[in-house]
Amino acid sequence: MKPLAPIAPGLRVVLGTAFFVVFVAAWAAATFGGFVSPTFLADPLTMLRSGWVLLTQMNFGYDIGMTVWRVLGGFVMAAAIALPLGIAMGAYKPVEAFFEPFISFSRYLPASAFIPLLILWAGIGEVQKLLLIFIGSFFNLVLMIAVIVGNTRRDLVEAAYTLGVKDASLIRRVLIPGAAPEIAEALRMVLGWAWTYVIVAELIGASSGIGHMITDSQALLATDQIIFGIIVIGLIGLASDLAFKWANARLYPWAALGR
């Protein structure tokens, strides 16, 4: 192994799969071997059986659908506003100077701290959950996009001006295309963060969703169901992450060449 040396795609898949195999093997050894009480950690087979019951008898598929809808809804709302604002902040320094102090301040505020206010303002329905995901995603995403656009190579900007490009066209023809691959990566990262916020939103005042199921299972000490819910979140998140990577590789194939 050499630092930063690339590896073959097949080897990457093998190594990534190997970690999961080792993890599950250690989990099975700890639970089947009696080293951990089932009250605190269910074994893999019990977890799978409980997961099947959740899906076939307890309408867990609906909970999954509601959680996915909340994540996508809040994330799309955040991205729809963060993209134009972040591009404007990255392109125009006065815009950045106006918005950046407040956005930098706001991104350090924990989204969960807004739950009491959001319940007062929007109740305990879907709007409250979407707003929580929006708050947790928006401020970080704006700053990430602004930094990416602001770091556009100056030689590209100067070359565009030399060729007669106007200010408005510079944004459309140079800044946005040049920053697009990294913006797509920022969106992929923030989508992962949105999953953490939706579970927080569903822990309070929710009647559906994966977080709601986990809360009910905790009251019953059903660690098998809790673990299954966590694994489902991870699998959906991994699937969305891989889908983002696949789309980015096809939309911006030149970006992968520099890695």
Secondary structure, 3 states (H helix, E strand, C coil): CCCCCCCCHHHHHHHHHHHHHHHHHHHHHHHHCCCCCCCCCCCHHHHHHHHHHHHHHCCHHHHHHHHHHHHHHHHHHHHHHHHHHHHHHHHCHHHHHHHHHHHHHHCCCCHHHHHHHHHHHHCCCHHHHHHHHHHHHHHHHHHHHHHHHHCCCHHHHHHHHHCCCCHHHHHHHHHHHHHHHHHHHHHHHHHHHHHHHHHHHHCCCCCCCHHHHHHHHHHCCCHHHHHHHHHHHHHHHHHHHHHHHHHHHHHCHHHHHCC
